[in-house]
Amino acid sequence: MKIAFYNPTHLTFLSGAEIVLLNMLPLIVEEGHEVTLYMTSLEEVPANSSVVKELKNTGVKIIQLKSFSLPLSGSPIPVGFLLQLGARYDFFYVFNGFAFQDFFGLILSKIFRAKFVYGIIAPMMTRYHLHNIYQSTVAKLIIRKADMVHTLNRDDCESLGLINKKVFFVGFGLKKEFLLHDVPEERLKSKALNVIFVGRLCEQKGVLRLLKVIEQMSGNIAIKFFICGDGEYRTMVEEYSAKLPNLTYLGFAHKKLSEVFKDKHVFLNLSKYETFCLTVLEALANGLPVIATATSGVCKDYGDDMLFAKISNDSQINEIKAAIERMASIFKNQKDEYNKMAKRAIKKASFFVWEDMTSSFIKHFTDELQSEKNKQRSGRLLNKH
């Protein structure tokens, strides 16, 4: 089977597209399929160069395209495809972008005579009004034209009324070695409950609400908070960390998250929306029970039984504080129960290893090809009669 992937915009560090490219594409090659990755030639973008470097020796064929920019186009338009028009693929997978890119991907799939697969990796609906207008009109049309749609969670398509048999759901995964084998004894000996947030320091991640929670709980010496990440609210987080005794800002996680998580007890996620919250999965893999908002990309992907507490998106600060205090009480007075919760978290995360997620992903493609062959066979039989 021949699959071409096209990422129309430049990559940002640890973006959804980068995670899929680095972890899933080499495994697809290992399963015996031919994979070609088309990328715009933005070598000056560090994440682009990093992906090319890491994929170079995995068997993935990489074609970097020369491009030019148009006003309001959103990102460069690749003209290098003109040199690839003789190529043929079974599937042409396009990561969702903006403006001209999605349409361009649809047209290219026809030129390559391939089935068009639209990959919804970036959030479809956000706080930006113009973006949402685009998603509810143009993207909706493109999805209806697609042969298959891959999304990380059901809410993105449900919001547009697009749940049907051609939509399939496969989320992110973990490398097996990331799974913790057992809960460290040192973690259980701690007198304070260590609560951690890891992610972009921005409005989408609920950072302002997080800081209010921490400020109101600053008098409780039995609960400590840790924030790890970077973003537009970094200066504010640093200021809060300097004045609040219960908050430590860890900066950006340059080391492995397993090192960040090893002495923490619970992961707090207050995102307003997600496609698939990978850090929740990474926290579970490290034995951290999770308190999270009931947003897409968390509750429906992981299931309610994977979360210690589910917070509504419009919940009050007191509701969040109550969930944290409830966890603190269990950690202090019921160590055995906390240990069981931590082990359950690891077991749940074990269902999301990259090998299994990739096999599930590929099965949708092979099933589609088999369905097409069956239709052609049935058509030939009808013609004979």
Buried (B, 14 or more C-beta within 10 A) or exposed (E): BBBBBBBBBBBBEEBBBBBBBBBBBBBBBEEEBBBBBBBBBBEEBEBBEBBBEBBEEBBBEBBBBEBEEEEEBBBBBBEBBEEBEEBEBBBBBBBBBBBBBBBBBBEBBEBBEBBBBBBBBBBBBBEEEEBBEBBEEBBBEBBEEBBBBBBBBBBBBBBBEBEEEBBBBBBBBBEEEBBBEEBBEEBBEBEBBBBBBBBBBBBBBBBEBBBBBBBEBBEBEBBBBBBBBBBEBBEEBEEBBEEBEBBBBBEEBEEEBBEBBBEBBBBBBBBBBBBBBBBBBBBBBBBBBBBBBBBBBBBBBBEEEBBBBBBEEEBEEEEBBBBBBEBBEBBBEEEEEBBEBBBBBBEBBBBBBBBBBBEBBBEBBEEBEEEEEEEEEEEEEEEEE
